[in-house]
Amino acid sequence: MTATTLSRINEAGSLGDQLQAIIEELPEDQLSLGELLQVFGDEGLLLLTILLTLVFLIPVSIPGVSTVFGAAILLVGVSRLLRRPLWLPAKLRVRALPASRLRPALTGGLHWVRRLEKISRPYRLRSLVEGRAQDIFNNLAFILAALLLMAPFGFIPFSNTLPGLALLLYAIGMIQRDGTAILLGHLANIGTMVYFAILIGGGGMAAHGLFKHFGG
């Protein structure tokens, strides 16, 4: 992305406007996480997280994206937890992503950001976002959401949407210092684990029934 693009992004006001400016400047064919990281830098890792979660907020499936984006978001969480600059493996940094398929998915997910921006308020429930203990807990929850996003359930409806929504809420809550958004992120994480437990339990019961039927 050019210096003109960076200037335009920096001049954009809201989170939604900044993300829209970035999406509009994506290359036509392919891009890499390394190129995106050059735009955001370490100071914009939460904004990068929001961008990466957008593709999971609408019913669209792009093979391999949950693993790549989930790994990148996981490393963002680790870097925040350890208070160190983000490190990406070279293989992950240079991996080509289909920009032509990502753009419509990212654009479709933007309405979630704009909606949450309207209801998010800085410094609500400050006790959930202020303090080292809260910071550690929230970043661990952020990492958990990234791991849930990477779970191999991408073909099942909402399996990526729920942890993606949790990560979006965490990122907005951390940027805005909004404890309410953080709390909603925790609830989305819990909802994801309950949903996965139901899927695993239901799958186990179905497998047991089939085994019993054919075994008998």
Residue frames as qw, qx, qy, qz and C-alpha x, y, z in Angstrom:
[[0.000, 0.887, 0.461, 0.000, 0.00, 0.00, 0.00],
 [0.428, 0.531, -0.004, 0.731, 1.26, 3.45, -0.87],
 [0.229, -0.121, -0.415, 0.872, 2.00, 6.41, 1.36],
 [0.333, -0.173, -0.208, -0.903, -1.15, 8.07, -0.01],
 [0.659, -0.316, -0.631, -0.260, -3.16, 5.06, 1.15],
 [0.517, -0.239, -0.606, 0.555, -1.62, 5.19, 4.62],
 [0.008, 0.015, -0.154, 0.988, -2.41, 8.89, 4.86],
 [0.501, -0.252, -0.405, -0.722, -6.00, 8.26, 3.85],
 [0.665, -0.319, -0.673, 0.049, -6.37, 5.52, 6.47],
 [0.386, -0.168, -0.480, 0.769, -4.88, 7.68, 9.19],
 [0.150, -0.080, -0.019, -0.985, -7.23, 10.52, 8.31],
 [0.508, -0.363, -0.658, -0.421, -10.31, 8.28, 8.51],
 [0.364, -0.528, 0.299, -0.707, -12.26, 8.93, 11.68],
 [0.814, -0.278, 0.303, -0.410, -14.10, 5.92, 13.10],
 [0.495, -0.273, 0.817, 0.115, -12.95, 2.31, 13.20],
 [0.670, 0.484, 0.560, -0.053, -15.43, 1.51, 10.45],
 [0.395, 0.901, -0.089, -0.153, -14.11, 4.30, 8.23],
 [0.170, -0.695, 0.679, 0.161, -10.51, 3.20, 8.75],
 [0.581, -0.021, 0.812, 0.059, -11.35, -0.42, 7.90],
 [0.623, 0.683, 0.364, -0.115, -13.35, 0.59, 4.85],
 [0.207, 0.891, -0.349, -0.205, -10.40, 2.65, 3.58],
 [0.325, -0.462, 0.814, 0.136, -8.12, -0.38, 3.97],
 [0.646, 0.270, 0.713, -0.044, -10.55, -2.77, 2.28],
 [0.529, 0.816, 0.136, -0.192, -10.97, -0.43, -0.69],
 [0.152, 0.835, -0.509, -0.145, -7.20, -0.35, -1.19],
 [0.747, -0.214, 0.627, 0.058, -6.66, -4.11, -1.15],
 [0.028, 0.377, -0.717, -0.586, -4.95, -5.45, -4.29],
 [0.715, 0.192, -0.212, -0.638, -7.12, -7.09, -6.92],
 [0.756, 0.194, -0.613, -0.122, -5.53, -10.54, -6.85],
 [0.803, -0.271, -0.468, 0.251, -3.57, -11.49, -3.73],
 [0.110, -0.809, 0.329, -0.474, -2.17, -10.07, -0.52],
 [0.662, -0.008, -0.672, 0.332, -0.33, -11.40, 2.50],
 [0.554, -0.753, -0.329, 0.129, -0.50, -10.95, 6.26],
 [0.590, -0.228, 0.006, 0.775, 2.94, -9.35, 6.10],
 [0.137, 0.393, 0.321, 0.851, 1.57, -6.62, 3.82],
 [0.410, -0.747, -0.408, -0.328, -1.34, -5.99, 6.17],
 [0.677, -0.552, -0.236, 0.426, 1.01, -5.84, 9.16],
 [0.441, 0.090, 0.104, 0.887, 3.08, -3.16, 7.40],
 [0.141, -0.609, -0.343, -0.701, -0.06, -1.03, 7.23],
 [0.601, -0.712, -0.299, -0.208, -1.16, -1.48, 10.83],
 [0.233, 0.549, -0.571, 0.564, 2.14, -1.81, 12.70],
 [0.366, -0.141, -0.827, 0.403, 2.31, -2.96, 16.32],
 [0.145, 0.116, 0.368, -0.911, 0.17, -0.02, 17.47],
 [0.592, 0.131, -0.161, -0.779, -2.70, -1.13, 15.26],
 [0.104, 0.101, -0.989, -0.042, -2.82, -4.83, 16.11],
 [0.297, 0.357, 0.737, -0.491, -6.32, -4.61, 17.57],
 [0.488, 0.572, -0.066, -0.656, -7.52, -2.85, 14.43],
 [0.296, 0.360, -0.824, -0.324, -5.85, -5.62, 12.41],
 [0.134, 0.098, 0.952, -0.257, -7.70, -8.15, 14.56],
 [0.465, 0.489, 0.385, -0.630, -11.01, -6.48, 13.76],
 [0.457, 0.531, -0.450, -0.553, -10.21, -6.62, 10.04],
 [0.181, 0.241, -0.946, -0.115, -9.30, -10.32, 10.23],
 [0.253, 0.210, 0.851, -0.409, -12.51, -11.24, 12.10],
 [0.457, 0.365, -0.005, -0.811, -14.83, -9.62, 9.53],
 [0.438, 0.217, -0.741, -0.460, -14.78, -12.60, 7.17],
 [0.193, -0.111, -0.958, 0.181, -16.25, -14.82, 9.90],
 [0.215, 0.268, 0.490, -0.801, -19.25, -12.63, 10.68],
 [0.642, 0.346, -0.123, -0.673, -21.20, -13.53, 7.55],
 [0.861, 0.021, 0.497, -0.104, -22.21, -16.96, 6.18],
 [0.628, 0.702, -0.323, -0.091, -19.32, -17.38, 3.75],
 [0.871, -0.338, 0.302, 0.191, -16.62, -20.03, 3.65],
 [0.434, 0.801, -0.413, 0.003, -13.12, -19.35, 2.35],
 [0.967, -0.103, -0.179, 0.148, -11.03, -22.54, 2.73],
 [0.732, 0.088, -0.249, 0.628, -7.97, -22.21, 4.96],
 [0.028, 0.691, -0.049, 0.720, -8.71, -18.66, 6.11],
 [0.676, -0.687, -0.056, -0.260, -9.78, -19.58, 9.66],
 [0.892, -0.211, -0.069, 0.394, -6.44, -21.34, 10.24],
 [0.512, 0.358, -0.012, 0.781, -4.30, -18.52, 8.84],
 [0.172, -0.679, -0.029, -0.713, -6.27, -15.65, 10.38],
 [0.782, -0.589, -0.153, -0.131, -6.80, -17.54, 13.64],
 [0.822, -0.096, -0.137, 0.545, -3.06, -18.16, 13.97],
 [0.286, 0.466, -0.028, 0.837, -2.31, -14.49, 13.32],
 [0.444, -0.690, -0.082, -0.565, -4.91, -13.35, 15.89],
 [0.879, -0.404, -0.205, 0.148, -3.55, -15.90, 18.37],
 [0.669, 0.081, -0.126, 0.728, -0.07, -14.39, 18.01],
 [0.057, -0.632, -0.040, -0.772, -1.55, -10.91, 18.45],
 [0.701, -0.640, -0.144, -0.278, -3.02, -12.09, 21.76],
 [0.867, -0.214, -0.154, 0.424, 0.29, -13.63, 22.84],
 [0.436, 0.367, -0.064, 0.819, 2.18, -10.44, 21.94],
 [0.313, -0.683, -0.049, -0.659, -0.28, -8.38, 24.00],
 [0.840, -0.511, -0.177, -0.037, -0.09, -10.79, 26.93],
 [0.807, -0.158, -0.057, 0.566, 3.73, -10.72, 26.93],
 [0.022, -0.955, -0.024, 0.294, 3.82, -7.01, 26.01],
 [0.461, -0.343, 0.563, 0.593, 6.19, -7.68, 23.12],
 [0.357, 0.456, -0.367, -0.728, 6.11, -6.80, 19.40],
 [0.892, 0.235, 0.224, -0.315, 4.14, -9.16, 17.18],
 [0.145, -0.444, 0.818, 0.335, 6.17, -12.01, 15.65],
 [0.852, 0.333, 0.103, -0.390, 4.82, -13.90, 12.65],
 [0.704, -0.149, 0.614, 0.325, 6.52, -17.02, 11.22],
 [0.009, 0.399, -0.511, -0.761, 7.90, -16.36, 7.74],
 [0.048, 0.215, 0.915, 0.337, 5.57, -18.98, 6.24],
 [0.021, 0.710, 0.664, -0.233, 2.52, -17.25, 7.73],
 [0.073, -0.673, 0.010, 0.736, 3.79, -13.76, 6.89],
 [0.068, 0.373, -0.575, -0.725, 4.24, -14.42, 3.16],
 [0.296, 0.292, 0.908, 0.057, 1.33, -16.80, 2.55],
 [0.135, -0.067, -0.403, -0.903, -0.77, -15.50, -0.33],
 [0.260, 0.415, 0.731, -0.475, -4.46, -14.84, 0.38],
 [0.224, 0.453, 0.680, 0.531, -7.19, -14.46, -2.26],
 [0.005, -0.231, -0.195, 0.953, -7.93, -10.73, -2.08],
 [0.331, -0.098, -0.501, -0.793, -10.71, -11.01, -4.67],
 [0.546, -0.389, -0.727, -0.148, -12.63, -13.39, -2.39],
 [0.385, -0.318, -0.554, 0.666, -11.75, -11.61, 0.84],
 [0.005, -0.085, -0.036, -0.996, -12.94, -8.15, -0.22],
 [0.494, -0.378, -0.421, -0.660, -16.69, -8.93, -0.42],
 [0.669, -0.397, -0.608, 0.160, -16.52, -10.92, 2.84],
 [0.372, -0.157, -0.335, 0.851, -14.73, -8.08, 4.62],
 [0.176, -0.195, -0.174, -0.949, -17.17, -5.52, 3.26],
 [0.591, -0.408, -0.576, -0.390, -20.11, -7.66, 4.36],
 [0.627, -0.377, -0.560, 0.389, -18.75, -7.87, 7.90],
 [0.217, 0.236, -0.148, 0.936, -18.25, -4.11, 8.22],
 [0.424, -0.560, -0.276, -0.656, -21.85, -3.50, 9.28],
 [0.753, -0.455, -0.441, 0.179, -21.11, -5.37, 12.53],
 [0.501, -0.058, -0.221, 0.835, -18.30, -2.95, 13.32],
 [0.075, -0.360, -0.142, -0.919, -20.47, 0.08, 12.55],
 [0.617, -0.559, -0.420, -0.362, -23.29, -1.25, 14.72],
 [0.742, -0.391, -0.376, 0.395, -21.00, -2.01, 17.64],
 [0.348, 0.173, -0.091, 0.917, -19.33, 1.38, 17.28],
 [0.282, -0.534, -0.245, -0.759, -22.70, 3.07, 17.78],
 [0.736, -0.581, -0.258, -0.231, -23.42, 1.24, 21.03],
 [0.759, -0.087, -0.332, 0.553, -19.87, 1.09, 22.39],
 [0.177, -0.946, 0.008, -0.271, -18.97, 3.70, 25.01],
 [0.490, 0.439, -0.550, 0.514, -15.47, 4.36, 26.36],
 [0.065, 0.277, -0.658, 0.698, -14.76, 3.60, 30.01],
 [0.763, -0.304, -0.089, -0.564, -17.97, 1.72, 30.82],
 [0.952, -0.307, -0.007, -0.020, -17.52, -0.93, 33.54],
 [0.253, 0.822, -0.483, 0.168, -13.95, 0.27, 33.97],
 [0.601, -0.506, 0.592, -0.181, -13.26, -2.41, 36.58],
 [0.921, 0.191, 0.339, 0.009, -13.23, -4.99, 33.76],
 [0.701, 0.639, 0.001, 0.317, -10.54, -3.24, 31.71],
 [0.053, 0.848, -0.358, 0.387, -8.30, -1.40, 34.17],
 [0.643, -0.574, 0.487, -0.141, -5.55, -3.15, 36.08],
 [0.123, 0.504, -0.832, -0.197, -2.83, -5.69, 35.29],
 [0.376, 0.049, 0.904, -0.197, -4.91, -8.67, 36.48],
 [0.593, 0.588, 0.359, -0.417, -7.81, -7.66, 34.23],
 [0.359, 0.719, -0.454, -0.385, -5.41, -7.13, 31.34],
 [0.079, -0.318, 0.942, 0.073, -3.96, -10.63, 31.75],
 [0.464, 0.273, 0.789, -0.296, -7.39, -12.24, 32.07],
 [0.546, 0.686, 0.138, -0.460, -8.81, -10.41, 29.05],
 [0.287, 0.648, -0.626, -0.325, -5.82, -11.26, 26.87],
 [0.224, -0.129, 0.965, -0.043, -6.04, -14.92, 27.90],
 [0.535, 0.484, 0.585, -0.371, -9.73, -14.85, 26.93],
 [0.423, 0.742, -0.256, -0.452, -8.71, -13.24, 23.63],
 [0.052, 0.445, -0.874, -0.186, -6.24, -16.09, 23.03],
 [0.407, 0.156, 0.871, -0.224, -8.93, -18.66, 23.89],
 [0.564, 0.641, 0.248, -0.457, -11.27, -17.08, 21.32],
 [0.322, 0.669, -0.563, -0.364, -8.52, -17.32, 18.68],
 [0.139, -0.211, 0.968, 0.008, -8.02, -21.02, 19.50],
 [0.501, 0.396, 0.683, -0.356, -11.77, -21.61, 19.24],
 [0.486, 0.707, -0.124, -0.499, -11.75, -19.86, 15.87],
 [0.212, 0.540, -0.777, -0.244, -9.11, -22.32, 14.67],
 [0.571, -0.026, 0.778, -0.261, -11.14, -25.37, 15.77],
 [0.004, -0.095, 0.820, 0.564, -11.89, -27.74, 12.85],
 [0.269, 0.516, 0.769, -0.266, -15.62, -26.99, 12.70],
 [0.029, 0.339, -0.219, -0.914, -15.53, -24.44, 9.86],
 [0.180, -0.148, -0.784, -0.576, -18.04, -26.42, 7.78],
 [0.210, -0.564, -0.780, 0.172, -20.68, -26.16, 10.57],
 [0.024, -0.774, -0.260, -0.577, -22.85, -22.99, 10.68],
 [0.373, -0.875, 0.034, -0.308, -21.84, -20.38, 13.29],
 [0.889, -0.288, -0.088, 0.344, -18.74, -22.32, 14.39],
 [0.525, 0.163, 0.002, 0.835, -16.54, -19.46, 13.15],
 [0.104, -0.717, -0.257, -0.640, -19.09, -16.70, 13.68],
 [0.634, -0.737, -0.228, -0.044, -19.32, -17.04, 17.47],
 [0.701, -0.396, 0.004, 0.593, -15.56, -16.88, 18.24],
 [0.371, 0.381, 0.252, 0.809, -15.18, -14.23, 15.51],
 [0.261, -0.803, -0.275, -0.459, -17.81, -12.12, 17.28],
 [0.713, -0.637, -0.137, 0.260, -16.03, -12.65, 20.60],
 [0.633, -0.070, 0.125, 0.761, -12.75, -11.43, 19.10],
 [0.120, 0.606, 0.301, 0.727, -14.47, -8.42, 17.54],
 [0.474, -0.820, -0.237, -0.215, -16.00, -7.49, 20.91],
 [0.748, -0.460, -0.040, 0.478, -12.67, -7.95, 22.71],
 [0.513, 0.191, 0.189, 0.815, -10.82, -5.80, 20.18],
 [0.083, -0.710, -0.269, -0.645, -13.39, -3.00, 20.29],
 [0.630, -0.744, -0.220, -0.018, -13.56, -3.21, 24.09],
 [0.729, -0.307, 0.007, 0.611, -9.77, -2.98, 24.40],
 [0.335, 0.377, 0.226, 0.833, -9.54, -0.07, 21.97],
 [0.255, -0.681, -0.243, -0.642, -12.43, 1.83, 23.58],
 [0.094, 0.148, -0.732, 0.658, -11.64, 0.66, 27.13],
 [0.632, -0.185, -0.118, -0.743, -15.27, -0.46, 27.19],
 [0.228, -0.201, 0.899, -0.317, -15.90, -3.08, 29.87],
 [0.720, 0.280, 0.350, -0.530, -19.36, -3.81, 28.50],
 [0.694, 0.543, -0.395, -0.260, -17.92, -4.92, 25.16],
 [0.135, 0.434, -0.870, 0.191, -15.36, -7.05, 27.04],
 [0.495, -0.012, 0.709, -0.502, -18.15, -8.66, 29.07],
 [0.789, 0.425, 0.068, -0.438, -20.10, -9.43, 25.90],
 [0.471, 0.568, -0.670, -0.082, -16.92, -10.95, 24.47],
 [0.171, -0.260, 0.890, -0.333, -16.69, -13.27, 27.49],
 [0.675, 0.225, 0.481, -0.511, -20.33, -14.28, 26.98],
 [0.715, 0.552, -0.280, -0.325, -19.66, -14.99, 23.28],
 [0.204, 0.482, -0.846, 0.100, -16.68, -17.15, 24.32],
 [0.409, -0.047, 0.799, -0.439, -18.85, -19.10, 26.75],
 [0.739, 0.415, 0.172, -0.503, -21.54, -19.46, 24.08],
 [0.534, 0.570, -0.590, -0.204, -18.93, -20.83, 21.67],
 [0.001, 0.317, -0.921, 0.226, -17.74, -23.45, 24.16],
 [0.578, 0.167, 0.610, -0.516, -21.32, -24.51, 24.92],
 [0.713, 0.532, -0.119, -0.441, -22.06, -24.75, 21.19],
 [0.392, 0.518, -0.758, -0.055, -18.94, -26.83, 20.55],
 [0.260, -0.171, 0.874, -0.375, -19.77, -29.09, 23.51],
 [0.711, 0.323, 0.362, -0.508, -23.21, -29.71, 22.03],
 [0.640, 0.585, -0.401, -0.295, -21.67, -30.46, 18.62],
 [0.188, 0.435, -0.872, 0.124, -19.12, -32.86, 20.10],
 [0.420, -0.015, 0.770, -0.480, -21.68, -34.49, 22.39],
 [0.740, 0.419, 0.156, -0.503, -24.22, -34.83, 19.58],
 [0.550, 0.567, -0.582, -0.190, -21.58, -36.25, 17.25],
 [0.037, -0.327, 0.909, -0.256, -20.47, -38.73, 19.90],
 [0.592, 0.154, 0.607, -0.508, -24.04, -39.90, 20.50],
 [0.732, 0.521, -0.129, -0.419, -24.63, -40.27, 16.76],
 [0.373, 0.523, -0.766, -0.030, -21.41, -42.26, 16.35],
 [0.265, -0.166, 0.868, -0.386, -22.34, -44.46, 19.32],
 [0.706, 0.304, 0.355, -0.532, -25.81, -45.07, 17.85],
 [0.670, 0.558, -0.396, -0.288, -24.36, -46.05, 14.46],
 [0.156, 0.441, -0.871, 0.149, -21.80, -48.34, 16.09],
 [0.448, -0.010, 0.755, -0.479, -24.47, -49.97, 18.21],
 [0.743, 0.417, 0.110, -0.513, -26.79, -50.35, 15.21],
 [0.673, 0.542, -0.478, -0.155, -24.26, -51.87, 12.83],
 [0.037, 0.437, -0.853, 0.281, -22.34, -53.67, 15.56],
 [0.589, 0.005, 0.633, -0.502, -25.51, -55.32, 16.79]]
